[in-house]
Amino acid sequence: MPSKSLSAFLVISSILLSGLIGQNVSGNYYVIMVFGVVGLILGLVCLQAMQLWMRSDVYKIVGGTAGMLLGALLALIVSAALSRGIGREELILPVNGLILVMFCVISIQLGVAAAKELRIKVETIPEYHKTIGILDTSVIIDGRIADVCETGFLDGDLVIPQFVLKELQTIADSSEPTKRTRGRRGLDILNKMKKQSYVKIAIEDTDYPSIKEVDQKLIQMGKETGYAILTNDFNLNKVAEVQSIQVLNINQLANSLKPIVLPGETMKVQILKEGKEHSQGVAYLDDGTMVVVDNGRKQIGKTVDVTVTSVLQTTAGRMIFAIMKL
């Protein structure tokens, strides 16, 4: 709301300006009074318009201001052209004032309308959320997906179907201690992910009562939605790929981030157990990669130097074959 002093100044200025215009038109006292009354009315109208203006939102204010400035500019151009054709000088000021008021009022209305239309378009733009994929039970229990999300490499929505959540709860309520521990771990992972800012966990009520197996439900949901399936289940990975469903396998991601080992490189490993073949020993790197050492069976429990002979990469993981360093 404008202050009282500002309101009084606006009304008084409008009366004085209108009175001066009336004096230029005619020196008659009654004409000046009529113009003064008109100025009073215009001042009150402007005051009311100002009050409405100040209660308006920012879109209307910006749009109205832009329209008023454009209208004033057009009024000056038109007034300059018409002033040359007006014979009587006493009519130039009233005509120019009328043109200015008309153009400004019309331009303000157009500016406010345009701003309102712009606001409607802006507010109706839906907030964009990218869906990363559907989580299956195994990848939730595994827990590495939460670590990946926490790094900020993934940004979007992760969908958890109600039937996956139900399976997770069933595992958590199992009478078998191992299953119960895995299920509760999965629920803890979900709670952890819900608190992260980079991803949003969306619970979907979609279900397929005619399909009993959870993996088949995931595949059906992937077909209908087009979402990728996030898993570390080897069999689900293969079945989904056969049906042209995108799969994001956490094991494949982990394997791709492991250090590259080339044949001929040497490393120090600890032989932990026997291998499948005769005389083989098995060791593990810090990231869990299995190292099969030829002639390493006799070195079980010892830390030895080995030379890499080959590397086998599979969807289940990476295996390194090596021989005892000579």
Phi and psi in degrees as GROMACS dihedral restraints (atoms count N, CA, C in turn):
[ dihedral_restraints ]
;  ai    aj    ak    al  type     phi  dphi    fc
    3     4     5     6     1   -67.8    20    10
    4     5     6     7     1   152.0    20    10
    6     7     8     9     1   -69.3    20    10
    7     8     9    10     1   164.0    20    10
    9    10    11    12     1   -64.4    20    10
   10    11    12    13     1   -38.9    20    10
   12    13    14    15     1   -65.1    20    10
   13    14    15    16     1   -40.2    20    10
   15    16    17    18     1   -66.6    20    10
   16    17    18    19     1   -40.2    20    10
   18    19    20    21     1   -63.7    20    10
   19    20    21    22     1   -44.1    20    10
   21    22    23    24     1   -63.6    20    10
   22    23    24    25     1   -41.0    20    10
   24    25    26    27     1   -62.4    20    10
   25    26    27    28     1   -41.6    20    10
   27    28    29    30     1   -63.5    20    10
   28    29    30    31     1   -45.3    20    10
   30    31    32    33     1   -68.4    20    10
   31    32    33    34     1   -45.5    20    10
   33    34    35    36     1   -63.7    20    10
   34    35    36    37     1   -41.6    20    10
   36    37    38    39     1   -62.2    20    10
   37    38    39    40     1   -40.1    20    10
   39    40    41    42     1   -64.6    20    10
   40    41    42    43     1   -39.8    20    10
   42    43    44    45     1   -66.4    20    10
   43    44    45    46     1   -46.3    20    10
   45    46    47    48     1   -63.6    20    10
   46    47    48    49     1   -43.2    20    10
   48    49    50    51     1   -63.6    20    10
   49    50    51    52     1   -43.0    20    10
   51    52    53    54     1   -65.8    20    10
   52    53    54    55     1   -38.2    20    10
   54    55    56    57     1   -63.8    20    10
   55    56    57    58     1   -40.3    20    10
   57    58    59    60     1   -63.8    20    10
   58    59    60    61     1   -39.5    20    10
   60    61    62    63     1   -63.4    20    10
   61    62    63    64     1   -41.9    20    10
   63    64    65    66     1   -63.5    20    10
   64    65    66    67     1   -37.0    20    10
   66    67    68    69     1   -65.8    20    10
   67    68    69    70     1   -36.8    20    10
   69    70    71    72     1   -69.1    20    10
   70    71    72    73     1   -35.2    20    10
   72    73    74    75     1   -70.0    20    10
   73    74    75    76     1   -45.8    20    10
   75    76    77    78     1  -158.4    20    10
   76    77    78    79     1   139.3    20    10
   78    79    80    81     1   -77.1    20    10
   79    80    81    82     1     0.0    20    10
   81    82    83    84     1   -64.9    20    10
   82    83    84    85     1   137.0    20    10
   84    85    86    87     1   -62.2    20    10
   85    86    87    88     1   -40.6    20    10
   87    88    89    90     1   -68.0    20    10
   88    89    90    91     1   -36.4    20    10
   90    91    92    93     1   -64.8    20    10
   91    92    93    94     1   -41.5    20    10
   93    94    95    96     1   -63.6    20    10
   94    95    96    97     1   -40.2    20    10
   96    97    98    99     1   -62.8    20    10
   97    98    99   100     1   -42.3    20    10
   99   100   101   102     1   -61.8    20    10
  100   101   102   103     1   -44.4    20    10
  102   103   104   105     1   -65.2    20    10
  103   104   105   106     1   -35.4    20    10
  105   106   107   108     1   -64.1    20    10
  106   107   108   109     1   -42.0    20    10
  108   109   110   111     1   -64.1    20    10
  109   110   111   112     1   -41.4    20    10
  111   112   113   114     1   -61.2    20    10
  112   113   114   115     1   -40.9    20    10
  114   115   116   117     1   -62.7    20    10
  115   116   117   118     1   -38.3    20    10
  117   118   119   120     1   -61.9    20    10
  118   119   120   121     1   -44.9    20    10
  120   121   122   123     1   -62.9    20    10
  121   122   123   124     1   -44.6    20    10
  123   124   125   126     1   -62.8    20    10
  124   125   126   127     1   -38.3    20    10
  126   127   128   129     1   -63.3    20    10
  127   128   129   130     1   -43.3    20    10
  129   130   131   132     1   -65.8    20    10
  130   131   132   133     1   -38.4    20    10
  132   133   134   135     1   -63.6    20    10
  133   134   135   136     1   -43.9    20    10
  135   136   137   138     1   -63.6    20    10
  136   137   138   139     1   -38.2    20    10
  138   139   140   141     1   -63.7    20    10
  139   140   141   142     1   -43.5    20    10
  141   142   143   144     1   -64.4    20    10
  142   143   144   145     1   -40.1    20    10
  144   145   146   147     1   -63.6    20    10
  145   146   147   148     1   -37.5    20    10
  147   148   149   150     1   -65.8    20    10
  148   149   150   151     1   -39.5    20    10
  150   151   152   153     1   -64.1    20    10
  151   152   153   154     1   -42.6    20    10
  153   154   155   156     1   -64.8    20    10
  154   155   156   157     1   -37.9    20    10
  156   157   158   159     1   -61.8    20    10
  157   158   159   160     1   -44.7    20    10
  159   160   161   162     1   -71.1    20    10
  160   161   162   163     1   -21.2    20    10
  162   163   164   165     1   -87.6    20    10
  163   164   165   166     1    -5.2    20    10
  165   166   167   168     1   -78.1    20    10
  166   167   168   169     1   164.8    20    10
  168   169   170   171     1   -81.8    20    10
  169   170   171   172     1   173.7    20    10
  171   172   173   174     1   -65.3    20    10
  172   173   174   175     1   -32.6    20    10
  174   175   176   177     1   -62.9    20    10
  175   176   177   178     1   -45.1    20    10
  177   178   179   180     1   -67.5    20    10
  178   179   180   181     1   -37.5    20    10
  180   181   182   183     1   -64.3    20    10
  181   182   183   184     1   -48.1    20    10
  183   184   185   186     1   -64.6    20    10
  184   185   186   187     1   -43.9    20    10
  186   187   188   189     1   -64.8    20    10
  187   188   189   190     1   -43.1    20    10
  189   190   191   192     1   -65.9    20    10
  190   191   192   193     1   -39.8    20    10
  192   193   194   195     1   -63.9    20    10
  193   194   195   196     1   -45.5    20    10
  195   196   197   198     1   -61.7    20    10
  196   197   198   199     1   -41.9    20    10
  198   199   200   201     1   -64.7    20    10
  199   200   201   202     1   -39.9    20    10
  201   202   203   204     1   -64.1    20    10
  202   203   204   205     1   -43.8    20    10
  204   205   206   207     1   -63.6    20    10
  205   206   207   208     1   -41.6    20    10
  207   208   209   210     1   -66.1    20    10
  208   209   210   211     1   -40.7    20    10
  210   211   212   213     1   -64.5    20    10
  211   212   213   214     1   -40.3    20    10
  213   214   215   216     1   -63.3    20    10
  214   215   216   217     1   -39.8    20    10
  216   217   218   219     1   -64.5    20    10
  217   218   219   220     1   -44.3    20    10
  219   220   221   222     1   -65.1    20    10
  220   221   222   223     1   -37.0    20    10
  222   223   224   225     1   -64.2    20    10
  223   224   225   226     1   -40.4    20    10
  225   226   227   228     1   -63.0    20    10
  226   227   228   229     1   -39.1    20    10
  228   229   230   231     1   -66.2    20    10
  229   230   231   232     1   -47.2    20    10
  231   232   233   234     1   -65.4    20    10
  232   233   234   235     1   -41.6    20    10
  234   235   236   237     1   -62.5    20    10
  235   236   237   238     1   -40.3    20    10
  237   238   239   240     1   -62.2    20    10
  238   239   240   241     1   -36.7    20    10
  240   241   242   243     1   -73.9    20    10
  241   242   243   244     1   -39.2    20    10
  243   244   245   246     1   -76.5    20    10
  244   245   246   247     1   -28.5    20    10
  246   247   248   249     1   -59.6    20    10
  247   248   249   250     1   -31.3    20    10
  249   250   251   252     1   -70.1    20    10
  250   251   252   253     1   -26.5    20    10
  252   253   254   255     1   -92.9    20    10
  253   254   255   256     1    -7.9    20    10
  255   256   257   258     1   -86.4    20    10
  256   257   258   259     1   122.9    20    10
  258   259   260   261     1   -73.8    20    10
  259   260   261   262     1   -43.3    20    10
  261   262   263   264     1   -90.0    20    10
  262   263   264   265     1   125.8    20    10
  264   265   266   267     1   -67.3    20    10
  265   266   267   268     1   -30.6    20    10
  267   268   269   270     1   -68.7    20    10
  268   269   270   271     1   -14.9    20    10
  270   271   272   273     1   -92.6    20    10
  271   272   273   274     1   -13.2    20    10
  273   274   275   276     1   -63.4    20    10
  274   275   276   277     1   -46.7    20    10
  276   277   278   279     1   -64.0    20    10
  277   278   279   280     1   -49.5    20    10
  279   280   281   282     1   -60.2    20    10
  280   281   282   283     1   -42.2    20    10
  282   283   284   285     1   -64.0    20    10
  283   284   285   286     1   -44.5    20    10
  285   286   287   288     1   -63.6    20    10
  286   287   288   289     1   -39.8    20    10
  288   289   290   291     1   -63.8    20    10
  289   290   291   292     1   -42.5    20    10
  291   292   293   294     1   -63.1    20    10
  292   293   294   295     1   -42.4    20    10
  294   295   296   297     1   -63.0    20    10
  295   296   297   298     1   -42.1    20    10
  297   298   299   300     1   -62.6    20    10
  298   299   300   301     1   -45.2    20    10
  300   301   302   303     1   -63.3    20    10
  301   302   303   304     1   -46.0    20    10
  303   304   305   306     1   -61.1    20    10
  304   305   306   307     1   -48.2    20    10
  306   307   308   309     1   -65.2    20    10
  307   308   309   310     1   -40.4    20    10
  309   310   311   312     1   -66.4    20    10
  310   311   312   313     1   -44.4    20    10
  312   313   314   315     1   -62.2    20    10
  313   314   315   316     1   -46.9    20    10
  315   316   317   318     1   -63.4    20    10
  316   317   318   319     1   -42.5    20    10
  318   319   320   321     1   -67.6    20    10
  319   320   321   322     1   -37.1    20    10
  321   322   323   324     1   -62.4    20    10
  322   323   324   325     1   -45.1    20    10
  324   325   326   327     1   -60.8    20    10
  325   326   327   328     1   -43.6    20    10
  327   328   329   330     1   -65.1    20    10
  328   329   330   331     1   -40.9    20    10
  330   331   332   333     1   -64.2    20    10
  331   332   333   334     1   -42.6    20    10
  333   334   335   336     1   -64.7    20    10
  334   335   336   337     1   -41.7    20    10
  336   337   338   339     1   -63.6    20    10
  337   338   339   340     1   -41.7    20    10
  339   340   341   342     1   -65.3    20    10
  340   341   342   343     1   -40.0    20    10
  342   343   344   345     1   -65.7    20    10
  343   344   345   346     1   -39.3    20    10
  345   346   347   348     1   -63.3    20    10
  346   347   348   349     1   -41.2    20    10
  348   349   350   351     1   -64.5    20    10
  349   350   351   352     1   -40.5    20    10
  351   352   353   354     1   -64.2    20    10
  352   353   354   355     1   -41.2    20    10
  354   355   356   357     1   -64.4    20    10
  355   356   357   358     1   -40.6    20    10
  357   358   359   360     1   -60.9    20    10
  358   359   360   361     1   -42.2    20    10
  360   361   362   363     1   -66.6    20    10
  361   362   363   364     1   -40.8    20    10
  363   364   365   366     1   -66.5    20    10
  364   365   366   367     1   -43.7    20    10
  366   367   368   369     1   -73.7    20    10
  367   368   369   370     1   -20.3    20    10
  369   370   371   372     1   -92.0    20    10
  370   371   372   373     1    -2.6    20    10
  372   373   374   375     1   -70.7    20    10
  373   374   375   376     1   119.9    20    10
  375   376   377   378     1   -68.5    20    10
  376   377   378   379     1   144.2    20    10
  378   379   380   381     1   -69.8    20    10
  379   380   381   382     1   129.2    20    10
  381   382   383   384     1   -84.7    20    10
  382   383   384   385     1   127.8    20    10
  384   385   386   387     1  -128.1    20    10
  385   386   387   388     1   122.8    20    10
  387   388   389   390     1   -87.6    20    10
  388   389   390   391     1   129.0    20    10
  390   391   392   393     1   -90.4    20    10
  391   392   393   394     1   119.6    20    10
  393   394   395   396     1   -74.8    20    10
  394   395   396   397     1   -46.1    20    10
  396   397   398   399     1   167.4    20    10
  397   398   399   400     1  -174.6    20    10
  399   400   401   402     1  -102.5    20    10
  400   401   402   403     1   130.2    20    10
  402   403   404   405     1   -86.6    20    10
  403   404   405   406     1   135.7    20    10
  405   406   407   408     1  -101.0    20    10
  406   407   408   409     1   172.5    20    10
  408   409   410   411     1   -62.7    20    10
  409   410   411   412     1   -41.7    20    10
  411   412   413   414     1   -64.8    20    10
  412   413   414   415     1   -39.2    20    10
  414   415   416   417     1   -73.2    20    10
  415   416   417   418     1   -26.9    20    10
  417   418   419   420     1   -70.5    20    10
  418   419   420   421     1   -47.0    20    10
  420   421   422   423     1   -65.1    20    10
  421   422   423   424     1   -37.1    20    10
  423   424   425   426     1   -55.4    20    10
  424   425   426   427     1   -43.3    20    10
  426   427   428   429     1    90.6    20    10
  427   428   429   430     1   -18.6    20    10
  429   430   431   432     1   -67.7    20    10
  430   431   432   433     1   -24.0    20    10
  432   433   434   435     1   -62.0    20    10
  433   434   435   436     1   -33.7    20    10
  435   436   437   438     1   -66.1    20    10
  436   437   438   439     1   -38.9    20    10
  438   439   440   441     1   -66.9    20    10
  439   440   441   442     1   -38.8    20    10
  441   442   443   444     1   -63.8    20    10
  442   443   444   445     1   -43.6    20    10
  444   445   446   447     1   -64.1    20    10
  445   446   447   448     1   -36.4    20    10
  447   448   449   450     1   -66.6    20    10
  448   449   450   451     1   -25.1    20    10
  450   451   452   453     1   -73.3    20    10
  451   452   453   454     1   -19.0    20    10
  453   454   455   456     1    92.2    20    10
  454   455   456   457     1     3.7    20    10
  456   457   458   459     1   -71.0    20    10
  457   458   459   460     1   -26.3    20    10
  459   460   461   462     1  -107.8    20    10
  460   461   462   463     1   136.9    20    10
  462   463   464   465     1  -143.1    20    10
  463   464   465   466     1   110.2    20    10
  465   466   467   468     1   158.3    20    10
  466   467   468   469     1  -152.9    20    10
  468   469   470   471     1  -105.5    20    10
  469   470   471   472     1   136.9    20    10
  471   472   473   474     1  -110.1    20    10
  472   473   474   475     1   123.7    20    10
  474   475   476   477     1   -94.2    20    10
  475   476   477   478     1   131.1    20    10
  477   478   479   480     1  -120.1    20    10
  478   479   480   481     1   109.8    20    10
  480   481   482   483     1   -66.0    20    10
  481   482   483   484     1   152.7    20    10
  483   484   485   486     1   -61.0    20    10
  484   485   486   487     1   -33.3    20    10
  486   487   488   489     1   -71.6    20    10
  487   488   489   490     1   -27.6    20    10
  489   490   491   492     1   -71.3    20    10
  490   491   492   493     1   -42.8    20    10
  492   493   494   495     1   -63.0    20    10
  493   494   495   496     1   -37.9    20    10
  495   496   497   498     1   -65.2    20    10
  496   497   498   499     1   -42.1    20    10
  498   499   500   501     1   -63.5    20    10
  499   500   501   502     1   -38.9    20    10
  501   502   503   504     1   -64.1    20    10
  502   503   504   505     1   -40.8    20    10
  504   505   506   507     1   -67.2    20    10
  505   506   507   508     1   -36.0    20    10
  507   508   509   510     1   -63.9    20    10
  508   509   510   511     1   -41.4    20    10
  510   511   512   513     1   -65.4    20    10
  511   512   513   514     1   -40.0    20    10
  513   514   515   516     1   -66.7    20    10
  514   515   516   517     1   -25.4    20    10
  516   517   518   519     1   -95.8    20    10
  517   518   519   520     1     6.8    20    10
  519   520   521   522     1   -65.1    20    10
  520   521   522   523     1   149.3    20    10
  522   523   524   525     1   -77.6    20    10
  523   524   525   526     1   -17.0    20    10
  525   526   527   528     1   -80.6    20    10
  526   527   528   529     1   123.3    20    10
  528   529   530   531     1   -56.6    20    10
  529   530   531   532     1   -41.7    20    10
  531   532   533   534     1   -63.4    20    10
  532   533   534   535     1   -47.7    20    10
  534   535   536   537     1   -63.3    20    10
  535   536   537   538     1   -42.3    20    10
  537   538   539   540     1   -60.9    20    10
  538   539   540   541     1   -40.4    20    10
  540   541   542   543     1   -64.8    20    10
  541   542   543   544     1   -42.6    20    10
  543   544   545   546     1   -64.8    20    10
  544   545   546   547     1   -42.4    20    10
  546   547   548   549     1   -63.4    20    10
  547   548   549   550     1   -43.5    20    10
  549   550   551   552     1   -67.2    20    10
  550   551   552   553     1   -34.5    20    10
  552   553   554   555     1   -61.9    20    10
  553   554   555   556     1   -41.9    20    10
  555   556   557   558     1   -61.0    20    10
  556   557   558   559     1   -41.7    20    10
  558   559   560   561     1   -65.5    20    10
  559   560   561   562     1   -38.3    20    10
  561   562   563   564     1   -64.6    20    10
  562   563   564   565     1   -38.5    20    10
  564   565   566   567     1   -63.2    20    10
  565   566   567   568     1   -41.9    20    10
  567   568   569   570     1   -61.9    20    10
  568   569   570   571     1   -44.5    20    10
  570   571   572   573     1   -61.7    20    10
  571   572   573   574     1   -37.7    20    10
  573   574   575   576     1   -64.6    20    10
  574   575   576   577     1   -43.0    20    10
  576   577   578   579     1   -68.8    20    10
  577   578   579   580     1   -32.9    20    10
  579   580   581   582     1   -65.2    20    10
  580   581   582   583     1   -23.6    20    10
  582   583   584   585     1   -88.8    20    10
  583   584   585   586     1    -5.8    20    10
  585   586   587   588     1   -80.8    20    10
  586   587   588   589     1   149.7    20    10
  588   589   590   591     1   -90.6    20    10
  589   590   591   592     1   -20.0    20    10
  591   592   593   594     1   -78.7    20    10
  592   593   594   595     1   -30.4    20    10
  594   595   596   597     1  -124.9    20    10
  595   596   597   598     1   155.8    20    10
  597   598   599   600     1  -119.6    20    10
  598   599   600   601     1   128.7    20    10
  600   601   602   603     1   -88.4    20    10
  601   602   603   604     1   119.3    20    10
  603   604   605   606     1  -111.9    20    10
  604   605   606   607     1   119.1    20    10
  606   607   608   609     1   -88.4    20    10
  607   608   609   610     1   120.5    20    10
  609   610   611   612     1  -101.4    20    10
  610   611   612   613     1   134.6    20    10
  612   613   614   615     1   -84.4    20    10
  613   614   615   616     1     0.6    20    10
  615   616   617   618     1   -59.0    20    10
  616   617   618   619     1   133.8    20    10
  618   619   620   621     1  -146.0    20    10
  619   620   621   622     1   160.8    20    10
  621   622   623   624     1  -131.0    20    10
  622   623   624   625     1    85.8    20    10
  624   625   626   627     1   -57.5    20    10
  625   626   627   628     1   -28.8    20    10
  627   628   629   630     1   -76.3    20    10
  628   629   630   631     1   -13.4    20    10
  630   631   632   633     1  -106.1    20    10
  631   632   633   634     1   126.3    20    10
  633   634   635   636     1   -88.0    20    10
  634   635   636   637     1   -44.3    20    10
  636   637   638   639     1   -75.8    20    10
  637   638   639   640     1   136.4    20    10
  639   640   641   642     1   -64.9    20    10
  640   641   642   643     1   -38.7    20    10
  642   643   644   645     1   -61.6    20    10
  643   644   645   646     1   -40.5    20    10
  645   646   647   648     1   -68.0    20    10
  646   647   648   649     1   -34.5    20    10
  648   649   650   651     1   -64.9    20    10
  649   650   651   652     1   -40.7    20    10
  651   652   653   654     1   -62.1    20    10
  652   653   654   655     1   -43.2    20    10
  654   655   656   657     1   -63.6    20    10
  655   656   657   658     1   -42.8    20    10
  657   658   659   660     1   -63.0    20    10
  658   659   660   661     1   -41.9    20    10
  660   661   662   663     1   -66.0    20    10
  661   662   663   664     1   -37.8    20    10
  663   664   665   666     1   -63.2    20    10
  664   665   666   667     1   -37.8    20    10
  666   667   668   669     1   -63.8    20    10
  667   668   669   670     1   -45.2    20    10
  669   670   671   672     1   -73.2    20    10
  670   671   672   673     1   -37.9    20    10
  672   673   674   675     1   -94.3    20    10
  673   674   675   676     1   -24.7    20    10
  675   676   677   678     1    81.0    20    10
  676   677   678   679     1     5.2    20    10
  678   679   680   681     1   -76.8    20    10
  679   680   681   682     1   152.3    20    10
  681   682   683   684     1   -77.3    20    10
  682   683   684   685     1   158.1    20    10
  684   685   686   687     1  -106.2    20    10
  685   686   687   688     1   124.6    20    10
  687   688   689   690     1   -95.3    20    10
  688   689   690   691     1   121.2    20    10
  690   691   692   693     1  -154.4    20    10
  691   692   693   694     1   169.9    20    10
  693   694   695   696     1  -131.1    20    10
  694   695   696   697     1    18.1    20    10
  696   697   698   699     1   -85.8    20    10
  697   698   699   700     1   115.7    20    10
  699   700   701   702     1   -61.4    20    10
  700   701   702   703     1   -45.7    20    10
  702   703   704   705     1   -66.2    20    10
  703   704   705   706     1   -43.7    20    10
  705   706   707   708     1   -61.6    20    10
  706   707   708   709     1   -38.4    20    10
  708   709   710   711     1   -57.1    20    10
  709   710   711   712     1   -49.1    20    10
  711   712   713   714     1   -68.0    20    10
  712   713   714   715     1   -44.0    20    10
  714   715   716   717     1   -63.1    20    10
  715   716   717   718     1   -41.4    20    10
  717   718   719   720     1   -66.3    20    10
  718   719   720   721     1   -39.6    20    10
  720   721   722   723     1   -65.1    20    10
  721   722   723   724     1   -37.3    20    10
  723   724   725   726     1   -61.2    20    10
  724   725   726   727     1   -33.6    20    10
  726   727   728   729     1   -95.4    20    10
  727   728   729   730     1    18.6    20    10
  729   730   731   732     1    60.8    20    10
  730   731   732   733     1    36.4    20    10
  732   733   734   735     1  -103.8    20    10
  733   734   735   736     1   130.5    20    10
  735   736   737   738     1   -65.9    20    10
  736   737   738   739     1   135.2    20    10
  738   739   740   741     1  -124.8    20    10
  739   740   741   742     1   132.6    20    10
  741   742   743   744     1  -110.2    20    10
  742   743   744   745     1   101.9    20    10
  744   745   746   747     1   -94.2    20    10
  745   746   747   748     1   120.1    20    10
  747   748   749   750     1   -63.6    20    10
  748   749   750   751     1   -33.6    20    10
  750   751   752   753     1   -64.3    20    10
  751   752   753   754     1   -41.6    20    10
  753   754   755   756     1   -63.6    20    10
  754   755   756   757     1   -39.5    20    10
  756   757   758   759     1   -62.6    20    10
  757   758   759   760     1   -44.9    20    10
  759   760   761   762     1   -63.6    20    10
  760   761   762   763     1   -40.6    20    10
  762   763   764   765     1   -65.7    20    10
  763   764   765   766     1   -36.8    20    10
  765   766   767   768     1   -69.7    20    10
  766   767   768   769     1   -20.3    20    10
  768   769   770   771     1   -94.6    20    10
  769   770   771   772     1    -4.1    20    10
  771   772   773   774     1   -72.3    20    10
  772   773   774   775     1   148.8    20    10
  774   775   776   777     1   -57.9    20    10
  775   776   777   778     1   140.6    20    10
  777   778   779   780     1   -77.4    20    10
  778   779   780   781     1   127.6    20    10
  780   781   782   783     1  -113.3    20    10
  781   782   783   784     1   127.8    20    10
  783   784   785   786     1  -108.3    20    10
  784   785   786   787     1   147.8    20    10
  786   787   788   789     1   -55.8    20    10
  787   788   789   790     1   137.0    20    10
  789   790   791   792     1   101.7    20    10
  790   791   792   793     1   -18.4    20    10
  792   793   794   795     1   -74.3    20    10
  793   794   795   796     1   152.7    20    10
  795   796   797   798     1  -110.4    20    10
  796   797   798   799     1   151.0    20    10
  798   799   800   801     1  -151.8    20    10
  799   800   801   802     1   161.5    20    10
  801   802   803   804     1  -107.6    20    10
  802   803   804   805     1   122.8    20    10
  804   805   806   807     1  -134.5    20    10
  805   806   807   808     1   162.1    20    10
  807   808   809   810     1  -109.2    20    10
  808   809   810   811     1   121.0    20    10
  810   811   812   813     1   -73.6    20    10
  811   812   813   814     1   123.0    20    10
  813   814   815   816     1  -106.2    20    10
  814   815   816   817     1   -31.5    20    10
  816   817   818   819     1  -155.9    20    10
  817   818   819   820     1   176.0    20    10
  819   820   821   822     1   -77.7    20    10
  820   821   822   823     1   152.6    20    10
  822   823   824   825     1   -92.3    20    10
  823   824   825   826     1   178.1    20    10
  825   826   827   828     1   -72.1    20    10
  826   827   828   829     1   -37.0    20    10
  828   829   830   831     1   -88.7    20    10
  829   830   831   832     1   160.2    20    10
  831   832   833   834     1   -62.0    20    10
  832   833   834   835     1   133.1    20    10
  834   835   836   837     1    76.2    20    10
  835   836   837   838     1     0.9    20    10
  837   838   839   840     1   -81.1    20    10
  838   839   840   841     1   146.4    20    10
  840   841   842   843     1  -122.4    20    10
  841   842   843   844     1   153.9    20    10
  843   844   845   846     1  -121.3    20    10
  844   845   846   847     1   132.9    20    10
  846   847   848   849     1  -129.0    20    10
  847   848   849   850     1   168.7    20    10
  849   850   851   852     1  -134.2    20    10
  850   851   852   853     1   140.4    20    10
  852   853   854   855     1   -80.0    20    10
  853   854   855   856     1   173.5    20    10
  855   856   857   858     1   -62.6    20    10
  856   857   858   859     1   -30.0    20    10
  858   859   860   861     1   -87.3    20    10
  859   860   861   862     1     5.4    20    10
  861   862   863   864     1    94.6    20    10
  862   863   864   865     1    -1.1    20    10
  864   865   866   867     1   -67.1    20    10
  865   866   867   868     1   131.7    20    10
  867   868   869   870     1   -80.9    20    10
  868   869   870   871     1   135.4    20    10
  870   871   872   873     1  -118.9    20    10
  871   872   873   874     1   115.6    20    10
  873   874   875   876     1   -95.9    20    10
  874   875   876   877     1   117.0    20    10
  876   877   878   879     1  -107.5    20    10
  877   878   879   880     1   119.6    20    10
  879   880   881   882     1   -70.8    20    10
  880   881   882   883     1   137.2    20    10
  882   883   884   885     1    62.3    20    10
  883   884   885   886     1    28.0    20    10
  885   886   887   888     1  -102.6    20    10
  886   887   888   889     1     3.5    20    10
  888   889   890   891     1   -63.8    20    10
  889   890   891   892     1   -37.2    20    10
  891   892   893   894     1   -74.8    20    10
  892   893   894   895     1    -9.0    20    10
  894   895   896   897     1  -102.6    20    10
  895   896   897   898     1    17.1    20    10
  897   898   899   900     1   -58.9    20    10
  898   899   900   901     1   130.1    20    10
  900   901   902   903     1    91.4    20    10
  901   902   903   904     1    -5.2    20    10
  903   904   905   906     1  -109.7    20    10
  904   905   906   907     1   154.5    20    10
  906   907   908   909     1   -98.7    20    10
  907   908   909   910     1   123.4    20    10
  909   910   911   912     1  -132.0    20    10
  910   911   912   913     1   163.8    20    10
  912   913   914   915     1   -94.9    20    10
  913   914   915   916     1   131.5    20    10
  915   916   917   918     1  -128.8    20    10
  916   917   918   919     1   159.8    20    10
  918   919   920   921     1  -115.3    20    10
  919   920   921   922     1   128.9    20    10
  921   922   923   924     1   -70.6    20    10
  922   923   924   925     1   131.2    20    10
  924   925   926   927     1  -105.5    20    10
  925   926   927   928     1   -35.5    20    10
  927   928   929   930     1  -161.6    20    10
  928   929   930   931     1   161.6    20    10
  930   931   932   933     1  -129.3    20    10
  931   932   933   934     1   128.2    20    10
  933   934   935   936     1  -110.0    20    10
  934   935   936   937     1   119.7    20    10
  936   937   938   939     1  -105.6    20    10
  937   938   939   940     1   122.7    20    10
  939   940   941   942     1  -130.1    20    10
  940   941   942   943     1   169.3    20    10
  942   943   944   945     1   -67.4    20    10
  943   944   945   946     1   -22.7    20    10
  945   946   947   948     1   -82.5    20    10
  946   947   948   949     1   -16.5    20    10
  948   949   950   951     1   153.3    20    10
  949   950   951   952     1  -169.5    20    10
  951   952   953   954     1  -118.1    20    10
  952   953   954   955     1   136.9    20    10
  954   955   956   957     1  -121.3    20    10
  955   956   957   958     1   137.2    20    10
  957   958   959   960     1  -114.5    20    10
  958   959   960   961     1   130.9    20    10
  960   961   962   963     1  -107.3    20    10
  961   962   963   964     1   135.0    20    10
  963   964   965   966     1  -145.6    20    10
  964   965   966   967     1   167.8    20    10
  966   967   968   969     1  -126.2    20    10
  967   968   969   970     1   159.8    20    10
  969   970   971   972     1   -63.0    20    10
  970   971   972   973     1   133.6    20    10
  972   973   974   975     1   -69.4    20    10
  973   974   975   976     1   132.1    20    10
